[in-house]
Amino acid sequence: MVPVEIPPNTVMLKGIGWDSNIYLVRSRNEALIIDTGTGTYWNRYVEVWEREGYLKGVTKAVIFNTHEHFDHVGGNSAVKMWLERKDVKVLFAAHRKAAEFLERGDDYVILSFYYGRRYEPEKIAFKLRDGDTLKIGSLRFELIHTPGHTAGSSCLYEPKEKLLFTGDTVFRGTVGRSDLPTGDTRKLAESLRKLAELDVYLGLPGHGGIIKNWEENLRRIRGMFNP
């Protein structure tokens, strides 16, 4: 597996199989991990981090889940245990609505049954609301609540580098489906209008490749809702 480095702070690992993409952002002695896949290949991802020294000197990590689907959260417990064995303090973060489903292990909404698994609940330390800030080292990420794919879907925006971690709200050329539990097409269209107000250099989605032409991509997608 070849990591995709996005200077100066971010590394992307493309998801294997059904797994989401997994992002690692490093600042000082802290790290932000965005999504963890299904947990099937978690060891492959951490092997890359270890081999490349991306976590060297890290003492605290926040695992942020962009939403509550199993292909993004199934590796939470395994990655947490691996980090803790390396004396890294691990905390979880998500939008407060996603946190509700994750803390109670709602397998219907989380869709873990689709993978023949059960989700292992973890306590969410940071239950964020729209506009809240998540601080990692010297970096500050703004949470943008973007319901539509799920009720708890959200994006993280880093204004210095103009990076937007979109989860399954926006992909290259399309959006996440809205016909699964807690999905809502109308709310998804509203979320896209909200994202159009941001100054974005790169969109970093939950699946597929990096979105380099953000404005054009978003304009084309919004046209799907207003033909």
Z-matrix of the N, CA and C atoms (Angstrom, degrees):
N
C 1 1.463
C 2 1.526 1 109.70
N 3 1.329 2 115.27 1 129.52
C 4 1.463 3 120.89 2 -178.73
C 5 1.522 4 109.13 3 -104.63
N 6 1.324 5 118.19 4 118.62
C 7 1.471 6 120.00 5 179.15
C 8 1.523 7 110.73 6 -70.55
N 9 1.331 8 115.64 7 147.05
C 10 1.465 9 121.37 8 175.16
C 11 1.517 10 107.18 9 -102.18
N 12 1.328 11 116.27 10 110.35
C 13 1.465 12 120.69 11 -177.73
C 14 1.519 13 109.90 12 -88.65
N 15 1.326 14 114.80 13 131.15
C 16 1.455 15 122.29 14 178.54
C 17 1.524 16 106.32 15 -119.07
N 18 1.334 17 116.93 16 91.39
C 19 1.473 18 120.48 17 -174.33
C 20 1.524 19 111.51 18 -58.24
N 21 1.357 20 117.55 19 149.77
C 22 1.466 21 125.05 20 3.57
C 23 1.536 22 115.10 21 -98.05
N 24 1.343 23 117.96 22 -4.70
C 25 1.468 24 117.83 23 -167.51
C 26 1.523 25 115.66 24 -126.24
N 27 1.328 26 118.52 25 -10.86
C 28 1.463 27 121.14 26 -164.52
C 29 1.527 28 112.91 27 -115.80
N 30 1.335 29 115.19 28 141.91
C 31 1.466 30 122.43 29 174.74
C 32 1.528 31 108.20 30 -128.75
N 33 1.323 32 116.15 31 133.44
C 34 1.460 33 122.14 32 178.34
C 35 1.520 34 109.56 33 -110.78
N 36 1.332 35 116.48 34 132.21
C 37 1.452 36 122.35 35 171.26
C 38 1.524 37 107.32 36 -113.54
N 39 1.309 38 116.98 37 119.20
C 40 1.463 39 120.08 38 -178.87
C 41 1.519 40 109.68 39 -70.33
N 42 1.317 41 115.77 40 133.96
C 43 1.454 42 120.82 41 -176.78
C 44 1.519 43 112.64 42 -63.58
N 45 1.328 44 115.29 43 141.22
C 46 1.459 45 121.95 44 176.88
C 47 1.535 46 108.30 45 -93.14
N 48 1.331 47 116.60 46 136.92
C 49 1.458 48 119.68 47 178.41
C 50 1.514 49 111.33 48 61.10
N 51 1.354 50 115.47 49 -124.71
C 52 1.454 51 121.11 50 -179.10
C 53 1.521 52 112.93 51 -84.17
N 54 1.323 53 117.58 52 -5.07
C 55 1.458 54 120.82 53 -175.21
C 56 1.523 55 112.75 54 -65.02
N 57 1.327 56 114.52 55 147.34
C 58 1.460 57 120.56 56 169.82
C 59 1.525 58 109.39 57 -69.06
N 60 1.320 59 115.66 58 163.47
C 61 1.457 60 119.62 59 165.48
C 62 1.521 61 108.44 60 -64.09
N 63 1.327 62 115.50 61 150.89
C 64 1.458 63 120.60 62 -179.72
C 65 1.522 64 108.21 63 -124.97
N 66 1.319 65 116.05 64 129.91
C 67 1.459 66 121.14 65 -177.08
C 68 1.527 67 110.09 66 -115.84
N 69 1.335 68 115.06 67 143.52
C 70 1.459 69 122.18 68 174.87
C 71 1.520 70 107.95 69 -126.31
N 72 1.332 71 116.16 70 123.82
C 73 1.459 72 121.88 71 177.26
C 74 1.521 73 107.74 72 -117.04
N 75 1.318 74 116.77 73 128.69
C 76 1.462 75 121.29 74 -175.41
C 77 1.528 76 109.79 75 -115.88
N 78 1.328 77 116.97 76 133.43
C 79 1.456 78 122.31 77 172.94
C 80 1.521 79 108.57 78 -147.15
N 81 1.329 80 115.38 79 118.72
C 82 1.466 81 121.63 80 -176.27
C 83 1.525 82 109.26 81 56.65
N 84 1.325 83 117.67 82 -128.09
C 85 1.469 84 119.50 83 -178.26
C 86 1.526 85 112.29 84 -99.83
N 87 1.331 86 116.26 85 19.92
C 88 1.458 87 120.85 86 -179.03
C 89 1.522 88 110.52 87 -120.90
N 90 1.321 89 114.93 88 152.61
C 91 1.467 90 120.30 89 179.35
C 92 1.521 91 109.84 90 -134.43
N 93 1.321 92 114.98 91 147.86
C 94 1.455 93 122.95 92 173.27
C 95 1.520 94 107.24 93 -115.66
N 96 1.321 95 116.32 94 123.66
C 97 1.462 96 121.86 95 176.00
C 98 1.524 97 107.24 96 -110.14
N 99 1.323 98 115.73 97 123.12
C 100 1.458 99 120.07 98 -177.45
C 101 1.521 100 108.98 99 -106.64
N 102 1.322 101 115.68 100 108.82
C 103 1.464 102 126.14 101 -179.44
C 104 1.540 103 111.69 102 68.09
N 105 1.349 104 114.75 103 157.14
C 106 1.467 105 119.74 104 -172.82
C 107 1.523 106 113.58 105 -135.71
N 108 1.338 107 118.23 106 8.88
C 109 1.459 108 119.60 107 179.71
C 110 1.524 109 112.55 108 72.64
N 111 1.328 110 116.31 109 -165.85
C 112 1.463 111 121.74 110 -178.24
C 113 1.525 112 113.15 111 -80.75
N 114 1.322 113 116.82 112 -14.24
C 115 1.457 114 120.70 113 -175.64
C 116 1.517 115 113.03 114 95.11
N 117 1.330 116 117.51 115 -7.77
C 118 1.460 117 120.84 116 -179.79
C 119 1.524 118 111.34 117 -67.95
N 120 1.317 119 116.66 118 -39.23
C 121 1.463 120 120.89 119 -174.68
C 122 1.532 121 112.31 120 -116.29
N 123 1.327 122 116.97 121 23.45
C 124 1.464 123 119.23 122 -174.73
C 125 1.524 124 111.94 123 -55.33
N 126 1.342 125 117.47 124 -35.21
C 127 1.462 126 120.10 125 -177.88
C 128 1.522 127 112.01 126 -66.72
N 129 1.330 128 117.18 127 -29.33
C 130 1.461 129 120.30 128 178.37
C 131 1.531 130 110.68 129 -66.64
N 132 1.325 131 116.21 130 -38.44
C 133 1.458 132 120.00 131 -178.82
C 134 1.531 133 111.55 132 -70.93
N 135 1.327 134 116.34 133 -45.80
C 136 1.465 135 118.26 134 -177.37
C 137 1.529 136 110.81 135 -68.61
N 138 1.328 137 117.73 136 -27.95
C 139 1.469 138 120.79 137 176.09
C 140 1.524 139 110.70 138 -61.71
N 141 1.347 140 115.90 139 -39.00
C 142 1.467 141 119.50 140 177.64
C 143 1.520 142 110.32 141 -65.99
N 144 1.340 143 116.30 142 -46.50
C 145 1.466 144 118.92 143 179.21
C 146 1.521 145 110.97 144 -56.94
N 147 1.341 146 115.58 145 -42.66
C 148 1.466 147 119.18 146 -177.73
C 149 1.521 148 111.25 147 -70.22
N 150 1.311 149 116.50 148 -44.47
C 151 1.466 150 120.67 149 -178.54
C 152 1.524 151 111.93 150 -60.68
N 153 1.321 152 116.09 151 -40.78
C 154 1.461 153 120.87 152 -176.45
C 155 1.524 154 113.37 153 -88.31
N 156 1.325 155 117.10 154 -4.81
C 157 1.459 156 120.68 155 177.86
C 158 1.511 157 114.54 156 72.02
N 159 1.335 158 117.21 157 23.39
C 160 1.461 159 119.93 158 -176.60
C 161 1.533 160 112.75 159 -66.01
N 162 1.321 161 117.35 160 -25.13
C 163 1.462 162 120.39 161 -177.23
C 164 1.530 163 112.70 162 -105.49
N 165 1.310 164 117.42 163 9.62
C 166 1.460 165 120.25 164 -179.28
C 167 1.528 166 110.62 165 -60.71
N 168 1.322 167 116.29 166 124.74
C 169 1.458 168 121.15 167 179.68
C 170 1.513 169 114.89 168 84.98
N 171 1.329 170 117.84 169 -2.80
C 172 1.465 171 120.49 170 179.59
C 173 1.526 172 110.23 171 -75.41
N 174 1.317 173 117.05 172 131.73
C 175 1.462 174 122.06 173 178.83
C 176 1.529 175 112.75 174 -115.74
N 177 1.336 176 115.89 175 -12.31
C 178 1.475 177 119.86 176 -179.65
C 179 1.519 178 108.84 177 -143.18
N 180 1.333 179 116.14 178 136.70
C 181 1.464 180 121.08 179 177.38
C 182 1.517 181 109.95 180 -134.55
N 183 1.310 182 115.88 181 138.84
C 184 1.463 183 122.37 182 173.06
C 185 1.521 184 107.73 183 -110.68
N 186 1.328 185 116.54 184 124.72
C 187 1.457 186 121.53 185 174.38
C 188 1.528 187 107.42 186 -97.31
N 189 1.333 188 115.73 187 114.44
C 190 1.465 189 121.28 188 -178.96
C 191 1.521 190 108.55 189 -105.72
N 192 1.321 191 115.96 190 128.06
C 193 1.457 192 121.09 191 176.16
C 194 1.524 193 109.96 192 -101.94
N 195 1.329 194 116.40 193 122.98
C 196 1.461 195 120.84 194 -177.84
C 197 1.519 196 112.02 195 -67.59
N 198 1.324 197 116.61 196 -27.00
C 199 1.461 198 121.32 197 173.07
C 200 1.520 199 108.80 198 -165.69
N 201 1.320 200 116.46 199 -174.28
C 202 1.456 201 120.69 200 -165.09
C 203 1.527 202 114.94 201 -99.79
N 204 1.330 203 119.35 202 17.08
C 205 1.462 204 120.46 203 179.36
C 206 1.527 205 111.98 204 -83.44
N 207 1.336 206 115.05 205 146.59
C 208 1.465 207 121.61 206 -171.31
C 209 1.522 208 113.33 207 -61.51
N 210 1.320 209 117.63 208 -31.05
C 211 1.468 210 118.88 209 -179.57
C 212 1.525 211 112.43 210 -71.46
N 213 1.333 212 116.63 211 -4.00
C 214 1.462 213 122.18 212 176.02
C 215 1.533 214 112.75 213 -113.82
N 216 1.326 215 117.23 214 -19.53
C 217 1.473 216 120.40 215 -172.46
C 218 1.529 217 113.74 216 -121.44
N 219 1.332 218 117.50 217 -8.61
C 220 1.468 219 120.14 218 -173.84
C 221 1.512 220 115.04 219 -63.15
N 222 1.326 221 116.81 220 -22.35
C 223 1.461 222 120.41 221 179.35
C 224 1.515 223 114.05 222 -94.20
N 225 1.336 224 117.79 223 4.80
C 226 1.470 225 121.01 224 -175.41
C 227 1.522 226 113.14 225 -53.03
N 228 1.326 227 116.65 226 -53.83
C 229 1.466 228 120.19 227 -174.13
C 230 1.524 229 111.72 228 -66.89
N 231 1.339 230 117.27 229 -41.05
C 232 1.465 231 120.44 230 -178.60
C 233 1.522 232 111.30 231 -65.15
N 234 1.330 233 117.10 232 -43.80
C 235 1.467 234 120.23 233 179.30
C 236 1.524 235 110.35 234 -66.47
N 237 1.324 236 116.79 235 -40.00
C 238 1.473 237 120.54 236 177.85
C 239 1.520 238 110.78 237 -59.80
N 240 1.330 239 117.52 238 -47.67
C 241 1.466 240 120.30 239 -178.68
C 242 1.521 241 111.55 240 -63.60
N 243 1.325 242 117.18 241 -38.95
C 244 1.465 243 120.69 242 179.02
C 245 1.528 244 110.62 243 -63.59
N 246 1.318 245 116.67 244 -43.75
C 247 1.460 246 120.72 245 179.34
C 248 1.529 247 111.25 246 -65.68
N 249 1.331 248 116.74 247 -41.91
C 250 1.455 249 119.73 248 -178.80
C 251 1.523 250 111.77 249 -64.86
N 252 1.335 251 117.43 250 -31.35
C 253 1.467 252 119.71 251 175.47
C 254 1.525 253 111.53 252 -65.49
N 255 1.315 254 116.20 253 -18.81
C 256 1.460 255 121.59 254 177.46
C 257 1.530 256 111.15 255 -100.61
N 258 1.330 257 115.93 256 17.87
C 259 1.465 258 123.28 257 177.29
C 260 1.526 259 112.96 258 62.91
N 261 1.323 260 116.25 259 33.20
C 262 1.464 261 121.74 260 174.60
C 263 1.529 262 108.12 261 -100.26
N 264 1.315 263 115.99 262 127.73
C 265 1.457 264 120.40 263 175.62
C 266 1.522 265 108.84 264 -74.98
N 267 1.335 266 117.42 265 130.31
C 268 1.465 267 121.53 266 -174.61
C 269 1.529 268 110.48 267 -119.84
N 270 1.322 269 115.84 268 130.85
C 271 1.454 270 122.70 269 175.89
C 272 1.529 271 108.56 270 -129.02
N 273 1.339 272 115.74 271 150.41
C 274 1.459 273 120.33 272 179.36
C 275 1.524 274 110.09 273 -106.19
N 276 1.340 275 114.52 274 150.17
C 277 1.464 276 120.94 275 178.13
C 278 1.519 277 109.24 276 -141.45
N 279 1.324 278 116.49 277 147.96
C 280 1.464 279 123.07 278 177.01
C 281 1.520 280 107.78 279 -168.88
N 282 1.318 281 115.97 280 165.30
C 283 1.459 282 118.30 281 170.06
C 284 1.527 283 108.20 282 -60.16
N 285 1.305 284 117.03 283 148.38
C 286 1.466 285 120.81 284 -172.86
C 287 1.535 286 112.35 285 -59.41
N 288 1.340 287 117.50 286 -31.73
C 289 1.464 288 120.00 287 179.42
C 290 1.525 289 110.28 288 -70.50
N 291 1.319 290 117.36 289 -44.02
C 292 1.465 291 120.50 290 175.68
C 293 1.521 292 109.99 291 -61.43
N 294 1.337 293 116.07 292 -38.96
C 295 1.469 294 120.36 293 -179.50
C 296 1.527 295 111.51 294 -60.19
N 297 1.332 296 117.55 295 -36.33
C 298 1.471 297 120.34 296 178.85
C 299 1.524 298 110.69 297 -59.19
N 300 1.328 299 116.88 298 -47.96
C 301 1.458 300 120.87 299 -178.81
C 302 1.525 301 111.46 300 -67.29
N 303 1.329 302 116.90 301 -38.79
C 304 1.461 303 120.91 302 -177.22
C 305 1.520 304 111.68 303 -70.49
N 306 1.331 305 117.14 304 -41.76
C 307 1.462 306 118.91 305 -177.48
C 308 1.526 307 112.78 306 -69.62
N 309 1.323 308 116.97 307 -29.24
C 310 1.458 309 117.61 308 178.13
C 311 1.532 310 112.36 309 -95.28
N 312 1.346 311 116.75 310 0.45
C 313 1.458 312 120.37 311 176.74
C 314 1.514 313 112.49 312 61.68
N 315 1.322 314 116.38 313 48.61
C 316 1.461 315 121.83 314 -176.82
C 317 1.536 316 109.23 315 -76.33
N 318 1.339 317 116.47 316 90.85
C 319 1.458 318 120.64 317 -173.90
C 320 1.526 319 112.81 318 -65.99
N 321 1.331 320 118.04 319 -22.71
C 322 1.462 321 120.72 320 177.90
C 323 1.528 322 110.41 321 -67.83
N 324 1.328 323 116.94 322 -48.48
C 325 1.463 324 121.36 323 179.73
C 326 1.525 325 110.89 324 -74.94
N 327 1.324 326 116.53 325 -40.03
C 328 1.465 327 121.23 326 -177.86
C 329 1.534 328 111.58 327 -69.51
N 330 1.335 329 117.38 328 -22.49
C 331 1.469 330 124.35 329 178.22
C 332 1.529 331 113.03 330 69.73
N 333 1.320 332 117.52 331 23.46
C 334 1.466 333 119.39 332 179.19
C 335 1.528 334 112.04 333 -64.84
N 336 1.339 335 116.71 334 -28.67
C 337 1.473 336 120.39 335 179.33
C 338 1.523 337 110.89 336 -60.90
N 339 1.330 338 116.69 337 -28.08
C 340 1.466 339 120.89 338 179.78
C 341 1.527 340 110.99 339 -63.15
N 342 1.326 341 116.38 340 -27.04
C 343 1.462 342 122.15 341 -178.85
C 344 1.526 343 111.79 342 -100.86
N 345 1.355 344 116.36 343 6.52
C 346 1.456 345 120.18 344 -178.95
C 347 1.513 346 112.86 345 68.56
N 348 1.319 347 117.16 346 29.94
C 349 1.461 348 122.50 347 -175.28
C 350 1.520 349 109.56 348 -132.05
N 351 1.334 350 114.93 349 173.38
C 352 1.456 351 121.73 350 170.27
C 353 1.519 352 107.77 351 -121.74
N 354 1.314 353 115.81 352 146.27
C 355 1.462 354 119.77 353 178.68
C 356 1.517 355 109.68 354 -83.43
N 357 1.334 356 116.46 355 135.17
C 358 1.465 357 122.13 356 177.76
C 359 1.528 358 108.70 357 -92.23
N 360 1.330 359 118.32 358 107.00
C 361 1.474 360 120.16 359 -175.99
C 362 1.525 361 112.62 360 -62.24
N 363 1.311 362 114.66 361 143.95
C 364 1.461 363 123.16 362 173.77
C 365 1.525 364 107.75 363 -129.34
N 366 1.332 365 116.50 364 150.35
C 367 1.465 366 120.46 365 177.41
C 368 1.527 367 109.12 366 -71.55
N 369 1.320 368 116.24 367 132.04
C 370 1.463 369 121.83 368 178.00
C 371 1.526 370 108.38 369 -94.27
N 372 1.314 371 116.63 370 111.75
C 373 1.465 372 120.88 371 -176.17
C 374 1.521 373 111.96 372 -73.85
N 375 1.342 374 116.38 373 -38.53
C 376 1.461 375 121.14 374 -176.95
C 377 1.535 376 108.84 375 -113.85
N 378 1.339 377 115.55 376 102.01
C 379 1.465 378 121.55 377 178.28
C 380 1.523 379 106.81 378 -99.75
N 381 1.321 380 115.35 379 99.52
C 382 1.455 381 121.42 380 -166.33
C 383 1.527 382 112.50 381 -93.52
N 384 1.315 383 114.15 382 154.03
C 385 1.459 384 122.22 383 174.24
C 386 1.529 385 108.92 384 -113.45
N 387 1.303 386 116.04 385 166.56
C 388 1.466 387 121.31 386 178.20
C 389 1.525 388 110.08 387 -55.38
N 390 1.330 389 115.82 388 127.66
C 391 1.457 390 121.00 389 179.01
C 392 1.516 391 114.78 390 91.93
N 393 1.330 392 117.85 391 -10.61
C 394 1.458 393 120.60 392 177.88
C 395 1.531 394 110.94 393 -66.40
N 396 1.328 395 115.48 394 156.97
C 397 1.456 396 121.77 395 -178.67
C 398 1.521 397 110.52 396 -111.68
N 399 1.318 398 115.90 397 136.31
C 400 1.461 399 122.60 398 174.76
C 401 1.523 400 106.80 399 -112.16
N 402 1.338 401 116.88 400 118.75
C 403 1.463 402 121.79 401 -175.32
C 404 1.525 403 109.71 402 -99.32
N 405 1.324 404 115.96 403 127.49
C 406 1.461 405 123.29 404 176.80
C 407 1.520 406 107.39 405 -128.96
N 408 1.322 407 117.70 406 108.62
C 409 1.458 408 120.37 407 -175.37
C 410 1.515 409 110.00 408 57.49
N 411 1.345 410 115.98 409 -124.03
C 412 1.469 411 120.38 410 178.86
C 413 1.526 412 112.37 411 -92.50
N 414 1.329 413 117.23 412 1.53
C 415 1.457 414 121.27 413 -177.10
C 416 1.525 415 111.07 414 -97.56
N 417 1.319 416 115.15 415 147.55
C 418 1.463 417 121.06 416 176.85
C 419 1.526 418 108.88 417 -127.28
N 420 1.317 419 115.08 418 128.09
C 421 1.458 420 121.45 419 -178.61
C 422 1.530 421 108.80 420 -113.17
N 423 1.316 422 115.64 421 132.35
C 424 1.465 423 120.28 422 177.14
C 425 1.521 424 109.27 423 -95.43
N 426 1.328 425 116.12 424 131.21
C 427 1.453 426 120.04 425 175.87
C 428 1.526 427 109.84 426 -84.32
N 429 1.323 428 115.72 427 126.77
C 430 1.453 429 122.41 428 175.61
C 431 1.521 430 106.90 429 -111.42
N 432 1.318 431 117.46 430 110.76
C 433 1.468 432 120.47 431 179.41
C 434 1.526 433 108.61 432 -73.16
N 435 1.337 434 116.60 433 122.35
C 436 1.460 435 121.19 434 -175.78
C 437 1.531 436 110.38 435 -130.38
N 438 1.332 437 118.04 436 67.01
C 439 1.463 438 120.07 437 179.58
C 440 1.528 439 111.35 438 -62.66
N 441 1.309 440 115.14 439 157.78
C 442 1.457 441 120.74 440 179.70
C 443 1.517 442 110.14 441 144.75
N 444 1.331 443 116.62 442 -56.54
C 445 1.460 444 120.11 443 172.23
C 446 1.523 445 108.52 444 -69.24
N 447 1.311 446 116.61 445 -46.48
C 448 1.467 447 124.69 446 169.00
C 449 1.518 448 107.78 447 -142.42
N 450 1.323 449 115.81 448 167.55
C 451 1.470 450 119.94 449 179.28
C 452 1.521 451 112.14 450 -65.78
N 453 1.344 452 116.97 451 -30.41
C 454 1.455 453 120.44 452 -176.73
C 455 1.509 454 114.64 453 -100.08
N 456 1.320 455 117.86 454 10.91
C 457 1.470 456 120.89 455 -178.75
C 458 1.525 457 110.95 456 -63.22
N 459 1.322 458 115.68 457 140.04
C 460 1.458 459 120.41 458 178.18
C 461 1.522 460 109.95 459 -152.96
N 462 1.319 461 114.71 460 160.40
C 463 1.459 462 122.74 461 175.87
C 464 1.528 463 108.38 462 -116.68
N 465 1.319 464 115.75 463 155.21
C 466 1.466 465 121.37 464 173.76
C 467 1.520 466 108.65 465 -114.07
N 468 1.332 467 115.60 466 130.04
C 469 1.466 468 121.53 467 -177.40
C 470 1.518 469 109.72 468 -116.11
N 471 1.339 470 115.36 469 126.34
C 472 1.470 471 121.09 470 176.73
C 473 1.527 472 106.67 471 -109.80
N 474 1.339 473 118.57 472 104.79
C 475 1.460 474 121.35 473 -169.43
C 476 1.522 475 115.48 474 -71.18
N 477 1.337 476 118.99 475 -25.69
C 478 1.463 477 120.14 476 -178.58
C 479 1.525 478 111.03 477 -64.29
N 480 1.324 479 115.71 478 -50.08
C 481 1.470 480 120.33 479 179.80
C 482 1.515 481 111.92 480 -94.81
N 483 1.342 482 116.96 481 -2.39
C 484 1.468 483 122.92 482 179.52
C 485 1.524 484 111.54 483 57.98
N 486 1.335 485 115.19 484 43.83
C 487 1.454 486 121.76 485 177.37
C 488 1.521 487 109.25 486 -99.11
N 489 1.330 488 116.33 487 137.84
C 490 1.453 489 121.41 488 178.14
C 491 1.528 490 108.63 489 -126.19
N 492 1.330 491 115.90 490 114.76
C 493 1.459 492 122.36 491 176.16
C 494 1.526 493 106.71 492 -87.36
N 495 1.330 494 116.79 493 112.23
C 496 1.461 495 120.44 494 -165.27
C 497 1.520 496 114.94 495 -99.38
N 498 1.330 497 119.01 496 -5.43
C 499 1.455 498 119.18 497 -176.43
C 500 1.518 499 110.38 498 56.82
N 501 1.331 500 116.57 499 -134.08
C 502 1.462 501 120.52 500 177.99
C 503 1.517 502 112.14 501 -104.20
N 504 1.326 503 117.18 502 19.50
C 505 1.461 504 120.06 503 177.15
C 506 1.525 505 110.42 504 -76.90
N 507 1.336 506 117.08 505 -46.32
C 508 1.459 507 121.68 506 -178.93
C 509 1.523 508 109.53 507 -132.42
N 510 1.327 509 115.85 508 131.22
C 511 1.463 510 123.05 509 172.13
C 512 1.529 511 108.38 510 -116.17
N 513 1.307 512 114.85 511 -179.90
C 514 1.457 513 119.58 512 174.20
C 515 1.529 514 107.96 513 -75.67
N 516 1.328 515 115.55 514 106.28
C 517 1.452 516 120.98 515 176.54
C 518 1.516 517 116.11 516 91.81
N 519 1.326 518 118.00 517 -3.79
C 520 1.466 519 118.43 518 -178.71
C 521 1.528 520 109.81 519 -161.92
N 522 1.342 521 115.28 520 -173.36
C 523 1.466 522 121.96 521 179.42
C 524 1.518 523 108.92 522 -127.69
N 525 1.321 524 116.02 523 169.31
C 526 1.449 525 120.53 524 174.49
C 527 1.520 526 110.68 525 -71.32
N 528 1.310 527 116.82 526 148.32
C 529 1.463 528 120.92 527 -178.37
C 530 1.527 529 110.41 528 -65.89
N 531 1.318 530 115.58 529 152.65
C 532 1.470 531 120.54 530 -176.33
C 533 1.523 532 112.11 531 -119.63
N 534 1.348 533 117.29 532 15.24
C 535 1.463 534 120.21 533 -176.96
C 536 1.526 535 113.12 534 -103.35
N 537 1.333 536 117.48 535 13.37
C 538 1.461 537 122.77 536 176.78
C 539 1.527 538 109.30 537 -96.66
N 540 1.336 539 118.91 538 168.78
C 541 1.468 540 120.60 539 -178.11
C 542 1.525 541 113.13 540 -49.61
N 543 1.284 542 116.95 541 131.57
C 544 1.478 543 129.24 542 -178.80
C 545 1.525 544 112.75 543 71.33
N 546 1.333 545 119.35 544 4.55
C 547 1.456 546 121.15 545 175.81
C 548 1.523 547 111.47 546 -73.10
N 549 1.351 548 116.38 547 156.63
C 550 1.464 549 120.22 548 -176.96
C 551 1.532 550 108.06 549 -158.88
N 552 1.326 551 117.48 550 112.81
C 553 1.463 552 121.42 551 -176.60
C 554 1.519 553 112.22 552 -63.36
N 555 1.315 554 117.26 553 -40.54
C 556 1.472 555 120.42 554 -179.71
C 557 1.524 556 111.06 555 -62.84
N 558 1.325 557 115.71 556 -43.93
C 559 1.469 558 119.09 557 179.34
C 560 1.520 559 111.17 558 -67.13
N 561 1.324 560 117.30 559 -33.07
C 562 1.459 561 119.88 560 177.65
C 563 1.527 562 110.70 561 -63.79
N 564 1.323 563 117.13 562 -42.28
C 565 1.464 564 120.90 563 177.32
C 566 1.530 565 110.40 564 -61.41
N 567 1.335 566 117.16 565 -40.23
C 568 1.471 567 121.01 566 177.69
C 569 1.528 568 110.67 567 -64.62
N 570 1.330 569 116.93 568 -38.60
C 571 1.458 570 120.90 569 179.30
C 572 1.526 571 111.00 570 -64.47
N 573 1.322 572 117.16 571 -37.95
C 574 1.465 573 120.74 572 178.34
C 575 1.523 574 110.58 573 -65.00
N 576 1.325 575 117.71 574 -37.21
C 577 1.466 576 120.99 575 176.67
C 578 1.522 577 110.11 576 -63.19
N 579 1.313 578 116.67 577 -39.25
C 580 1.460 579 120.64 578 178.75
C 581 1.535 580 111.06 579 -64.46
N 582 1.320 581 116.41 580 -43.25
C 583 1.470 582 120.50 581 -179.14
C 584 1.521 583 112.12 582 -66.80
N 585 1.324 584 117.49 583 -27.36
C 586 1.461 585 121.24 584 -179.58
C 587 1.526 586 112.02 585 -65.12
N 588 1.320 587 117.50 586 -16.29
C 589 1.467 588 121.44 587 -179.21
C 590 1.530 589 112.34 588 -83.57
N 591 1.340 590 117.71 589 -10.12
C 592 1.456 591 121.33 590 -176.35
C 593 1.521 592 111.84 591 -88.45
N 594 1.331 593 115.73 592 149.79
C 595 1.468 594 122.28 593 173.54
C 596 1.525 595 107.00 594 -92.33
N 597 1.329 596 117.27 595 104.65
C 598 1.462 597 122.19 596 -171.98
C 599 1.527 598 110.52 597 -118.39
N 600 1.327 599 115.97 598 128.60
C 601 1.467 600 121.87 599 174.89
C 602 1.521 601 110.51 600 -88.33
N 603 1.345 602 116.70 601 -48.39
C 604 1.455 603 121.47 602 178.21
C 605 1.522 604 109.75 603 -132.88
N 606 1.316 605 116.21 604 136.62
C 607 1.454 606 121.43 605 169.82
C 608 1.512 607 108.80 606 -98.05
N 609 1.328 608 116.95 607 129.71
C 610 1.457 609 122.29 608 -176.34
C 611 1.528 610 108.17 609 -115.84
N 612 1.333 611 117.34 610 95.94
C 613 1.465 612 121.47 611 -170.37
C 614 1.519 613 114.06 612 -85.36
N 615 1.332 614 114.78 613 168.75
C 616 1.455 615 121.31 614 -179.79
C 617 1.510 616 113.74 615 -74.55
N 618 1.324 617 117.87 616 -19.38
C 619 1.463 618 122.79 617 176.75
C 620 1.516 619 108.29 618 -145.74
N 621 1.322 620 116.50 619 153.61
C 622 1.456 621 119.97 620 176.50
C 623 1.516 622 112.75 621 80.48
N 624 1.335 623 114.76 622 -167.62
C 625 1.452 624 120.70 623 -173.34
C 626 1.514 625 114.34 624 -86.42
N 627 1.321 626 114.66 625 167.94
C 628 1.464 627 123.01 626 178.34
C 629 1.531 628 109.95 627 -62.98
N 630 1.318 629 115.98 628 141.40
C 631 1.463 630 121.97 629 178.36
C 632 1.530 631 108.02 630 -94.68
N 633 1.335 632 116.63 631 103.22
C 634 1.464 633 121.42 632 -176.10
C 635 1.528 634 112.08 633 -88.73
N 636 1.321 635 117.40 634 -30.89
C 637 1.473 636 121.69 635 179.67
C 638 1.524 637 108.85 636 -103.23
N 639 1.323 638 115.91 637 67.91
C 640 1.457 639 121.89 638 -169.50
C 641 1.529 640 113.03 639 -55.54
N 642 1.332 641 116.88 640 -53.25
C 643 1.473 642 119.88 641 -174.63
C 644 1.523 643 111.54 642 -61.82
N 645 1.329 644 116.82 643 -44.79
C 646 1.465 645 120.20 644 179.42
C 647 1.524 646 111.05 645 -64.52
N 648 1.324 647 115.95 646 -42.11
C 649 1.459 648 120.74 647 -179.81
C 650 1.528 649 110.77 648 -62.26
N 651 1.331 650 116.73 649 -45.55
C 652 1.461 651 120.55 650 -178.59
C 653 1.523 652 111.08 651 -68.07
N 654 1.322 653 116.87 652 -38.04
C 655 1.466 654 120.27 653 179.08
C 656 1.530 655 110.54 654 -63.71
N 657 1.324 656 116.51 655 -41.55
C 658 1.461 657 120.43 656 179.34
C 659 1.536 658 110.85 657 -66.12
N 660 1.323 659 116.19 658 -39.92
C 661 1.480 660 120.19 659 -179.44
C 662 1.525 661 110.54 660 -67.71
N 663 1.330 662 116.22 661 -43.26
C 664 1.474 663 118.90 662 -179.51
C 665 1.519 664 111.38 663 -62.76
N 666 1.341 665 116.29 664 -28.75
C 667 1.455 666 120.81 665 177.20
C 668 1.512 667 112.26 666 -64.55
N 669 1.351 668 116.90 667 -23.84
C 670 1.464 669 120.60 668 177.50
C 671 1.527 670 110.18 669 -66.43
N 672 1.327 671 116.47 670 -27.29
C 673 1.466 672 120.44 671 -179.02
C 674 1.531 673 111.71 672 -90.70
N 675 1.341 674 116.24 673 -19.78
C 676 1.467 675 120.56 674 -179.11
C 677 1.532 676 108.97 675 -133.15
N 678 1.323 677 117.49 676 67.79
C 679 1.465 678 120.91 677 -176.60
C 680 1.538 679 111.20 678 -66.10
